[in-house]
């Protein structure tokens, strides 16, 4: 059976109205419903009440195959003006949140230091992991673990290619997430009878996969980094989704360009040896600006986000 997992940075997701944004929750819910996600991972939730309001709107639809639930964690952001609550939405007709005795679910992952980076001691925003399982009947039980990440992004020193510049610090965060956090969470034994779990990093990496014409910082060639185990064995971690997903900002007096995309920032990562066999095909962006906004980039940015959603499917 196939399950569709999505990721969506909803840029300053709250219910406030200003010159930059007025969230159209009806339109956001239309995208979620029609794209038929089983689980959607959300970045940049700033007000948990906005998530509750979105769920209420989602559950007013009459699609009998869908019923929506949600949860969120706390990234404990070091940006004092903008704390984020990494969030998860799922179709409770097909997926349920795993009931973990004496453990939080979702869980903020905060006991990791940035590796090999003196002076950069912790994540700007801690990742949050939620653990799910499909609702029976299925051939065998398995767990889906999703680690919601939003790698640092700061306008200060953004263009500096120096040891402790912004771009190097983004790469330091990614390498710690991929080589240490992902592998550790992947290796946790599942409480399910089958002991089977599939674990993914997912979210806004603020890093491009390496492609000709894509700006630094880039994940290394081959889209794979290697975690080194204690016995010296190399463990390959693969990152997928190589289409640009963030949107250009267009001034009122500018024409909208043919290519509306800016960077390839949204991805999934997983341990090849333990997870690749369930990943169905590849990961793609969803062309929501054209599909739901008739290519009106300015309106989409004002009502939804400066990112488009991505998805992948797993078949287990």
N, C-alpha and C positions, 0 to 999 in steps of 0.2 A: 504494500500500500504506500502511496506517495503522500508526502506532507510538504506544504509550501511555507517557507520561513522568509519573512521580509525584514527589512531594516529601513528606518525613515527618520532622518533628522528634521524635526519640525520647528527649527529656529525660534528660540525664545517662546516656547509654547505656554501661553497663558491666555487670559481673557481680556487683557488690557488692549485699549485702542490708542494708537498714536499715528504719526505721519508715516511710520515705517511699516506698520502691520495692523491688520484687523482680521483675526483668524476666522475663516469660514468653516465652522465645524460641520455643517451640512455637507459641504463639498469634500472635506477630509473624510468624513464617514462614507460618502459615496465611493471614494477611491478604495477605501479599505474593504467595503462590502463587495464591490464589483471585481476587485483583484483577487478576492477569495483566499486571503491569507489564512493559514492555520494558526501561526504565531507571528506577531509583528513586534519587533524590537524598536523602541523609540528613544531618540536622544533629544536633549535640550527641553525636557519638561521642567518648567520653572515653577508652576503652580499645580499641585496635585488636584485641586478642585477642577481644573481644566480637563484633566484626564477623566474624572468622574462624569463631567458634563458630556464629553465625547462618548463615553460608554452608554449613557442614557440615550443619546441620539442614535447610536448604532443599534441598540436594542428596540428602538421604535420601528425598525424595518420589519417587513413581513416575510422575510426569507426563512423558511422553516428549517433549512439546513444550518442556520447560524444562530448562535447565542453568544454574546461577548462578555468576557470577564477581563480583569486587569489587576496589575500589582505594580509596585515601584519600590526602588531602593533609594539610598542616599549616597551621592558621589563624594560628599564632604569636600566640595570644591574649595580650593585655596583662593578663588576669586570671590572676594567678600561681597561683591555687588551682584553675583549671579550664581547662586547655588543651583545645581542640577539634580534631578531625580530620575535616574535611568529607569525606563518604564517598559512594561510588556503587556501586550493585548493578545488574547487568544480566543479562538472559537471553541467554546466549552461543549459544543456538540461532538467535537472530535478530539479535544485535548484537555487535560486537567493538570493543575499545578500539583507537583508531588508533595505528599504529606510526609514531612521529615520530623521524626520525634527528636525533640531537644535541639533542633537546628533551625536557623532562620532560613526562610525561602520566600523571597529572594534574599541574597546575602551580599553585603558589601565586602569586597576583597581588599584588605588594607594592610596585610602583614608582609608586604613585599617592598624592598628598596630597589631603586633603579640601579642596575648592575653596571659596573665599570664606568661610573660617572661621578667622580668626586664633586661634591657641591650640589648635585641634583639628587636629593635624597628620597623623594617620593613622587607619586603621580600628582599631576595638577588636579585631576579628577579620578577618584578611585573607580575601578570597574565594579559592576554589580552582576552577579550570576543568579539566574533563575533556572529551576529544574522542573521539567514537565514529563508526562508520559501520555501516549495515545490512549484513548478510551477504547475498551474492548467492544466488539470482537476483533482481535488481531492474531496473527499466527503465533507470535511470541511477544512477551513484554519487553520493552526497552525504554530507556530514559533519554531525553533530549536535554542537554545542558547548554545554555546560551549565556555567554559572558558579554554583557553590553558594555562597549568601550567608546569613549570619546577622547581621543588623544589630544594633548594640549595644542593650543593655538593662541599665540599672542602676537599682537601687532608690533610690539617692541622687539627690535633686533631680528625681525622676520627674515631679512635678506642677508643676514650675516652668516657666512660659511666659516665659522670658527669653532673651536673646541666646545665652548659652552654657549654657542648661538642657538637661537630658537629652533632652527632646522635640525641641528644635531640633537637637541633635547627631545624633539619628536621621535627621532629614530631610536634614541635611548629608551623611551617609553615603549615603543613598538617591540623592540628586541626583548625587553623584560616581559612584556605581555605574552609574546609568542614562545620564548624559550623557557620561561619559568612559570608564569601563571597558567597558561594553557596546558602545558605538560602536567603540572601538578593536579589541576582539576580533571584532566583526562584520566589520570591514574587512580582517582578516588573510586573505591569499590561501590557499586550501586547497591542500594538496599533491596532492589527487585530480585525475584527468585532466579532470574536468568543472569544477574550480575552484569547486564549489558547496558552501556551508556555511550552516547555519541556527543562529543563536546566541540563547541565552536566559539571562537571569537567572532563578534559581529558588531558593526557600527561604523562610526565616522572616524577614520584613522588620521585624517588631515595629512595623509601621505599618498603620493601617486605610486601605483605599480610601475615598474620600469618599462617604458615604451619610448620609441623615438618621438621627440617633440613634447614629451611630458616633462614638466619642471621638476627639479630636485626639491624636496627630498623624495627619493624613490626607494621602494623595497628592492633588494638586490636582484640581479639578473636571474632568470629562471623562476621567479616568483616563489622561491623556496629559501628559507633560512634553516640552519641546523642547530638543534639543541644538543649539547654534549652531556651524556649521562655520566654517572660516577665511574662506570667501567670504561669510559672513553668512547662508547658507541655513539655514532651520529644519528640523530633522530630528525627526520625531515618534516618541516612544518610548511604547508602550502597555503598561499593566499590567492583568492580568486575574485573576479569581477574587475575587468579592465576597461570598462567604459567610463567616460567622464560623467559625474553625477552632480557636482555643484554648478550653480547657474551664475552667469555673468550679471553684474549690476549695470543697468542701462539708465542713464540720465534722461530726463524728459525731452531734451532737445536732440537726443541721439536716435538713430534708426536701430531697430532690433536686427542684429546680425543673423546670417543664415545658421551659423553655429552658435547656439545659445549657451553652450557648456563651457565651464572654466577649468575644473580639475576633477581628477579621478580619485576621490577621497573615501568612498564607501566600499567596504569589503567584508568577506568572510575568511577566516583562517581555521585550519584544522590539522591534526596529526595524520599524515598520509597513511602510516601503517595501520592505524586503528579506526580510521573514519572514511577514507577515500571510497571504499566499496559501497557506501550508502549514498554518496553524493550523486545525484542524477543529472547528467549533462554538465552544464556550466552555470554560472550566475550571471544575471542580466540586470540592467536598469530598466525601469518602466517609464515609457514615454508619456508621462502624465500631463505635461504641458500641452502637448498636441491632442491627447485623447480626451482630456476633461476641460481644457481651457482654450481650445481652438487656437493654440499657439500664441496666446496672449501672455507673454512672459511677465510683463509688469504686474498684471492682475494676479497671476499665480504667485509671484513673489510676495505680493501684499497680503494675499488671503491664505497662503499655505506655507511656503518655505523657500529657502534659497538652495534646497537640495531636492532631487527626485528620489523615490524609493528604489530599492534593489530587492531581488529575491533569489533564492535557490530552492531546489527541491531535494528532499532526501527520500529514498525508497528503501524501506526496511521491513 
